[in-house]
Amino acid sequence: MVAITKEAGAFVTTRRHQNTVNLMDLPRAWFKRYNLRQKLGLMDARMLRDIGWNVYDARREAAKPFWKA
């Protein structure tokens, strides 16, 4: 289970060293971002408050396409 918090940086793609290239890094990041945004979009106000989000920010984040960080 993945903890979703505003401070966790779950929606920010981390960069690897420039010499390390893996063809699957980008699709994995997109898939992870898509799943997290889907879960975020399903949470109610109480659950969002528990993890430090408000409804407006959560809905805005959940509405973003998976390829946007």
C-alpha positions in Angstrom: 0.0 0.0 0.0 1.3 3.4 -0.9 0.9 6.3 1.5 -0.5 9.4 -0.2 0.6 12.6 1.4 1.1 16.1 0.0 4.7 16.2 1.3 5.7 12.7 0.0 6.4 14.0 -3.5 4.4 11.2 -5.0 3.5 13.3 -8.0 7.0 14.4 -8.8 9.2 12.3 -11.0 12.6 11.7 -9.5 15.6 12.0 -11.9 18.3 9.4 -12.1 21.9 9.9 -12.9 22.3 11.0 -16.5 24.2 7.9 -17.4 21.5 5.6 -16.2 18.8 5.1 -18.9 16.0 2.6 -18.6 13.4 2.5 -21.3 10.7 1.5 -18.8 11.2 4.4 -16.3 8.8 6.8 -18.0 5.9 4.4 -18.4 6.4 3.2 -14.8 6.2 6.8 -13.5 3.1 7.5 -15.6 1.4 4.3 -14.4 2.2 5.1 -10.8 1.0 8.7 -11.2 -2.2 7.5 -12.9 -2.9 5.1 -10.0 -2.2 7.6 -7.3 -4.5 10.2 -9.0 -7.3 7.7 -9.4 -7.1 6.8 -5.7 -6.9 10.5 -4.7 -10.0 11.2 -6.8 -12.0 8.5 -4.9 -11.3 9.8 -1.4 -13.9 11.8 0.5 -13.2 15.0 2.4 -12.5 13.2 5.7 -9.9 10.9 4.2 -8.3 13.8 2.4 -8.1 15.8 5.6 -6.4 12.8 7.3 -3.6 12.9 4.7 -3.2 16.7 4.7 -5.1 17.5 1.5 -8.2 19.7 0.9 -10.9 18.7 -1.6 -10.1 21.5 -4.1 -6.4 20.5 -4.4 -7.2 16.8 -4.5 -9.7 17.2 -7.3 -7.4 19.5 -9.2 -4.5 16.9 -8.9 -6.8 14.0 -9.8 -8.0 15.8 -13.0 -4.4 16.2 -14.4 -3.4 13.8 -17.2 -0.9 11.1 -16.2 1.9 12.6 -18.2 1.9 15.9 -16.3 3.9 16.1 -13.1 
